[in-house]
Amino acid sequence: MNTQDYLTLQASEAGPLRILQITDTHLFGDPAKELLGVNTRDSFEAVLKSVKADNQAFDLVVVTGDISQDDSPASYQVFAEAIATLAKPIVWLPGNHDDGLIMPDLLSAEPLSSVDRVLTEHWQLLMLNSQVRGFTFGELAQQQLDFVSESLTEYPDRYTLVFVHHNPVPMGCRWLDQHRMKNGESLLSLLSAAPNARGVVWGHVHQDWQQNRDHLHLIATPSTCIQFKPRSEQFALDKRPPGYRYLTLNPDGQLLTELKRLPDDAFVPDLRAQGY
């Protein structure tokens, strides 16, 4: 088990840090179980197959929560075994559907790691926990905000990118924005005041969303299973297929991103669903 509080990646001094982000797999212990018409295990495995077919280089996998839908040990074991086939270091954080108490015991065997920070020559990645047990919305404890502040001060010569589950800003989707991070502006204020900060990347909202605020990139990534319809007043699913994201972090602080999706007809959910 990796019990460090940080992971160090050895990268070429002149080269970029390349990240694969996967989020919101919503796995069940039962392999036949579906979420609103989508078998989440099948869609997750299809995403992994697509990643391998991309033949695109990456140094690290970051998983931004809601790994499990039913909190079963079996769902986490399936996830760990499947994602380990990518043969790269993997870091993760909990989402509102996860059992944050059992995850460290089940998801800390190499190549997975339960660290809250990744360090390279030019970058630091901070893995934050926005889970509020028993609730769908998120909030960062003061300890988490202090961690961000201290990390920015500790490594002023490294660019900083934050990963978290909940969206720190509204998506313009009324029903979904009730479940955002309640103190997201506190996080963004810390990052906006730090010249070495570069942004926040999250899951939770099951859709692609990007915006710039000052020197910060704000990025949401689609789920590997069902998608939520953007800018909807009431709960609504989108017919867009599962997705994942590549991030390229250059030594000069530049951030580039590429969104990938499965084919358009892959894993269409029950669009009549009223919620879950």
C-alpha positions as CSV (number, residue, x, y, z in Angstrom):
1,M,0.0,0.0,0.0
2,N,1.2,3.5,-0.8
3,T,0.9,5.5,2.4
4,Q,2.8,8.6,1.4
5,D,0.8,11.9,1.3
6,Y,2.3,12.6,-2.1
7,L,3.4,10.9,-5.3
8,T,6.5,12.0,-7.2
9,L,6.6,11.5,-11.0
10,Q,9.9,11.6,-12.8
11,A,9.4,13.4,-16.0
12,S,11.7,14.9,-18.6
13,E,12.7,18.4,-17.6
14,A,11.8,19.7,-21.0
15,G,8.7,17.6,-21.5
16,P,5.0,18.0,-20.6
17,L,3.1,16.2,-17.9
18,R,0.3,14.2,-19.7
19,I,-2.8,13.2,-17.7
20,L,-5.8,11.0,-18.5
21,Q,-8.9,12.0,-16.5
22,I,-11.6,9.5,-16.0
23,T,-14.7,10.3,-13.9
24,D,-18.1,9.1,-12.6
25,T,-17.9,5.5,-13.5
26,H,-20.8,4.6,-11.1
27,L,-20.0,0.9,-10.9
28,F,-22.1,-1.8,-9.3
29,G,-20.9,-5.0,-7.7
30,D,-23.5,-6.8,-9.8
31,P,-22.1,-7.0,-13.4
32,A,-25.6,-7.0,-14.9
33,K,-26.8,-3.9,-13.0
34,E,-27.7,-0.8,-15.1
35,L,-28.0,2.9,-14.3
36,L,-30.9,4.5,-16.2
37,G,-30.5,2.1,-19.1
38,V,-26.7,1.9,-19.2
39,N,-24.6,-1.0,-18.0
40,T,-21.9,1.1,-16.2
41,R,-19.4,-1.7,-16.1
42,D,-19.7,-2.2,-19.9
43,S,-19.4,1.5,-20.6
44,F,-16.3,1.8,-18.3
45,E,-14.6,-1.1,-20.0
46,A,-15.5,0.5,-23.4
47,V,-13.8,3.7,-22.3
48,L,-10.7,1.8,-21.2
49,K,-10.6,0.0,-24.6
50,S,-10.9,3.3,-26.4
51,V,-8.1,4.8,-24.3
52,K,-5.8,1.9,-25.3
53,A,-6.9,2.2,-29.0
54,D,-6.0,6.0,-28.9
55,N,-2.4,4.9,-28.5
56,Q,-1.9,8.4,-26.9
57,A,0.9,8.8,-24.4
58,F,0.1,9.8,-20.8
59,D,2.0,9.7,-17.5
60,L,-0.8,9.6,-14.9
61,V,-4.5,8.7,-14.5
62,V,-6.6,11.0,-12.3
63,V,-10.1,9.6,-11.3
64,T,-12.4,12.4,-10.0
65,G,-14.9,10.5,-8.0
66,D,-18.2,8.6,-8.0
67,I,-16.3,5.4,-8.8
68,S,-19.1,3.3,-7.2
69,Q,-22.9,3.6,-7.4
70,D,-23.7,1.1,-4.7
71,D,-20.7,1.5,-2.3
72,S,-20.0,-2.2,-2.5
73,P,-16.4,-3.6,-2.1
74,A,-17.0,-5.6,-5.2
75,S,-17.5,-2.4,-7.3
76,Y,-14.2,-0.9,-6.1
77,Q,-12.4,-4.2,-6.7
78,V,-13.7,-4.4,-10.3
79,F,-12.6,-0.8,-10.8
80,A,-9.1,-1.4,-9.4
81,E,-8.5,-4.5,-11.5
82,A,-9.8,-2.9,-14.7
83,I,-8.0,0.5,-14.5
84,A,-4.7,-1.2,-13.5
85,T,-4.6,-2.6,-17.0
86,L,-3.6,1.0,-18.2
87,A,-0.3,0.3,-16.5
88,K,0.2,3.9,-15.3
89,P,0.2,5.5,-11.9
90,I,-3.4,6.2,-10.8
91,V,-4.7,8.6,-8.2
92,W,-8.3,9.2,-7.2
93,L,-10.6,11.1,-5.0
94,P,-14.1,10.4,-3.6
95,G,-17.4,11.6,-5.0
96,N,-20.8,12.0,-3.3
97,H,-21.8,8.4,-4.3
98,D,-18.6,6.9,-2.9
99,D,-17.9,5.4,0.5
100,G,-14.9,7.4,1.4
101,L,-14.2,5.3,4.5
102,I,-13.5,2.0,2.7
103,M,-11.9,3.4,-0.4
104,P,-8.3,3.7,0.9
105,D,-8.3,0.1,1.9
106,L,-9.5,-1.1,-1.5
107,L,-7.8,1.4,-3.9
108,S,-4.3,1.9,-2.6
109,A,-2.5,-1.1,-4.1
110,E,-0.1,-0.2,-6.9
111,P,-0.6,1.2,-9.4
112,L,-3.4,3.0,-7.5
113,S,-2.5,5.5,-4.8
114,S,-4.5,7.4,-2.2
115,V,-2.2,10.4,-2.1
116,D,-3.5,14.0,-2.0
117,R,-0.7,15.5,-4.0
118,V,1.4,14.7,-7.1
119,L,4.7,16.4,-7.7
120,T,6.7,16.8,-10.8
121,E,9.6,19.1,-11.8
122,H,7.3,21.9,-12.9
123,W,3.8,21.0,-11.5
124,Q,1.9,20.0,-8.5
125,L,-1.5,18.4,-8.6
126,L,-3.8,18.7,-5.6
127,M,-6.5,16.0,-5.0
128,L,-9.2,17.5,-2.9
129,N,-12.1,15.8,-1.0
130,S,-15.4,17.7,-1.4
131,Q,-17.6,14.8,-0.1
132,V,-20.1,15.6,2.6
133,R,-21.2,12.2,3.9
134,G,-24.9,11.6,3.5
135,F,-25.4,14.5,1.1
136,T,-25.3,15.1,-2.7
137,F,-23.8,18.6,-2.5
138,G,-20.1,19.1,-1.8
139,E,-18.1,21.3,0.5
140,L,-14.4,21.7,1.3
141,A,-13.5,21.5,4.9
142,Q,-11.3,24.3,6.3
143,Q,-8.5,21.7,6.5
144,Q,-8.7,21.2,2.7
145,L,-8.7,25.0,2.0
146,D,-5.7,25.3,4.3
147,F,-4.0,22.5,2.4
148,V,-4.4,24.4,-0.9
149,S,-3.1,27.6,0.6
150,E,-0.1,25.9,2.2
151,S,0.7,24.0,-1.0
152,L,0.6,27.2,-3.1
153,T,3.0,28.8,-0.7
154,E,5.2,25.7,-0.3
155,Y,5.9,25.4,-4.0
156,P,5.7,28.8,-5.5
157,D,8.0,27.7,-8.4
158,R,5.6,25.0,-9.5
159,Y,2.3,25.5,-11.4
160,T,-0.7,24.1,-9.5
161,L,-3.7,22.3,-10.8
162,V,-6.6,21.2,-8.5
163,F,-8.7,18.1,-9.0
164,V,-12.0,17.7,-7.1
165,H,-15.3,16.0,-7.6
166,H,-17.9,18.7,-7.2
167,N,-18.2,21.8,-9.5
168,P,-17.0,24.9,-7.7
169,V,-19.1,27.1,-10.0
170,P,-22.7,26.9,-11.3
171,M,-23.2,25.1,-14.6
172,G,-26.3,27.0,-15.6
173,C,-28.3,23.8,-15.0
174,R,-30.7,24.6,-12.2
175,W,-31.5,21.2,-10.7
176,L,-27.8,20.2,-10.8
177,D,-26.4,23.4,-9.4
178,Q,-28.2,22.7,-6.1
179,H,-25.6,20.0,-5.7
180,R,-22.5,21.9,-6.4
181,M,-19.6,22.7,-4.0
182,K,-21.1,25.1,-1.5
183,N,-17.9,27.0,-0.8
184,G,-16.5,26.8,-4.4
185,E,-15.8,30.6,-4.4
186,S,-13.5,30.2,-1.4
187,L,-11.4,27.8,-3.4
188,L,-11.4,30.0,-6.5
189,S,-10.4,33.1,-4.4
190,L,-7.3,31.2,-3.1
191,L,-6.3,30.1,-6.6
192,S,-7.0,33.5,-8.3
193,A,-4.7,35.2,-5.8
194,A,-1.9,32.8,-6.6
195,P,0.1,33.4,-9.8
196,N,1.3,29.8,-9.9
197,A,-2.3,28.4,-9.9
198,R,-3.6,27.2,-13.2
199,G,-7.1,25.9,-12.5
200,V,-9.6,23.3,-11.3
201,V,-10.8,20.1,-13.0
202,W,-13.8,18.2,-11.8
203,G,-16.5,15.5,-12.5
204,H,-19.9,15.2,-10.9
205,V,-21.8,17.2,-13.6
206,H,-21.6,14.5,-16.3
207,Q,-21.0,17.0,-19.1
208,D,-18.2,18.9,-20.9
209,W,-17.8,22.4,-19.7
210,Q,-14.9,24.8,-19.9
211,Q,-14.3,28.4,-18.9
212,N,-11.4,30.7,-18.2
213,R,-11.3,33.0,-15.2
214,D,-8.3,35.2,-15.0
215,H,-5.3,32.8,-15.3
216,L,-7.4,29.8,-14.2
217,H,-8.8,27.0,-16.4
218,L,-12.2,25.7,-15.1
219,I,-13.0,22.3,-16.6
220,A,-15.7,19.7,-16.2
221,T,-15.5,16.2,-17.8
222,P,-18.2,13.9,-19.0
223,S,-18.9,10.6,-17.2
224,T,-17.9,7.2,-18.5
225,C,-21.6,6.2,-18.4
226,I,-24.7,8.5,-18.5
227,Q,-24.6,12.2,-19.3
228,F,-26.7,15.1,-18.0
229,K,-28.3,17.5,-20.5
230,P,-26.6,20.9,-20.3
231,R,-28.5,24.0,-19.2
232,S,-31.6,22.0,-18.2
233,E,-34.1,23.3,-15.6
234,Q,-35.2,19.9,-14.5
235,F,-33.4,16.5,-14.4
236,A,-32.7,15.5,-18.0
237,L,-30.3,13.0,-19.6
238,D,-28.3,13.8,-22.7
239,K,-27.9,11.3,-25.6
240,R,-24.2,12.2,-26.0
241,P,-22.0,9.2,-25.4
242,P,-19.5,8.5,-22.5
243,G,-16.3,10.5,-22.5
244,Y,-12.9,11.1,-20.9
245,R,-10.3,13.8,-21.1
246,Y,-6.6,14.2,-21.8
247,L,-4.7,17.1,-20.2
248,T,-1.2,18.3,-21.3
249,L,0.6,20.4,-18.7
250,N,3.6,22.1,-20.3
251,P,6.8,23.2,-18.3
252,D,5.9,26.9,-19.0
253,G,2.5,26.6,-17.3
254,Q,0.4,26.2,-20.4
255,L,-2.5,23.8,-20.1
256,L,-4.0,22.1,-23.1
257,T,-6.9,19.7,-23.1
258,E,-8.6,17.2,-25.5
259,L,-12.0,15.7,-24.9
260,K,-12.7,12.2,-26.3
261,R,-16.0,10.4,-26.5
262,L,-17.2,6.9,-27.6
263,P,-19.2,6.7,-30.9
264,D,-22.5,8.6,-30.9
265,D,-24.6,5.5,-30.7
266,A,-22.7,4.0,-27.7
267,F,-24.6,3.4,-24.5
268,V,-27.7,5.6,-25.1
269,P,-29.5,5.9,-21.7
270,D,-33.3,6.0,-21.0
271,L,-34.0,9.6,-22.0
272,R,-37.4,9.4,-20.2
273,A,-35.8,9.0,-16.8
274,Q,-36.9,11.5,-14.2
275,G,-34.0,11.0,-11.8
276,Y,-31.9,8.4,-10.0
